[in-house]
Amino acid sequence: MKVRALTHLLDALSPQLATGHLRVSASWRNNEQALGLEHGADPALMAYVFTYGQPLGRYGLDLGYPDLADAAAAGVPLVQEHLDLPALIGILGSHFDLHPIPH
């Protein structure tokens, strides 16, 4: 079930969500196959995680930056698909400059 995959992601990110380093965006609140994450200090630094169109247990990811130059400097594709949970967690950790996230 796709919703379960997003629950696994939120469980993995629960320490960062609890401390406010990350927030779940209200923008996709009603979408059962996607969610948005925002940096606690800068909501323009965001990530959109989706499961639709992905194989079971895989995720798609669309990264958002406050400035297009920041996106170019990051050196990672802005949109990625078919990511497993450890790969997704690693990308999100780098994107949001979080302490290593166990997965």
Secondary structure in CASP SS format (residue, H / E / C, confidence):
PFRMAT SS
TARGET T0000
AUTHOR 0000-0000-0000
METHOD secondary structure of the structure
MODEL  1
M C 1.00
K H 1.00
V H 1.00
R H 1.00
A H 1.00
L H 1.00
T H 1.00
H H 1.00
L H 1.00
L H 1.00
D H 1.00
A H 1.00
L C 1.00
S H 1.00
P H 1.00
Q H 1.00
L H 1.00
A H 1.00
T H 1.00
G C 1.00
H C 1.00
L E 1.00
R E 1.00
V E 1.00
S C 1.00
A H 1.00
S H 1.00
W H 1.00
R C 1.00
N C 1.00
N C 1.00
E C 1.00
Q C 1.00
A E 1.00
L E 1.00
G E 1.00
L E 1.00
E E 1.00
H E 1.00
G C 1.00
A C 1.00
D C 1.00
P C 1.00
A C 1.00
L C 1.00
M E 1.00
A E 1.00
Y E 1.00
V E 1.00
F E 1.00
T C 1.00
Y C 1.00
G C 1.00
Q C 1.00
P C 1.00
L C 1.00
G C 1.00
R C 1.00
Y E 1.00
G E 1.00
L E 1.00
D E 1.00
L E 1.00
G E 1.00
Y C 1.00
P C 1.00
D C 1.00
L H 1.00
A H 1.00
D H 1.00
A H 1.00
A H 1.00
A H 1.00
A H 1.00
G C 1.00
V C 1.00
P C 1.00
L C 1.00
V E 1.00
Q E 1.00
E E 1.00
H E 1.00
L E 1.00
D C 1.00
L H 1.00
P H 1.00
A H 1.00
L H 1.00
I H 1.00
G H 1.00
I H 1.00
L H 1.00
G H 1.00
S H 1.00
H H 1.00
F C 1.00
D C 1.00
L C 1.00
H C 1.00
P C 1.00
I C 1.00
P C 1.00
H C 1.00
END
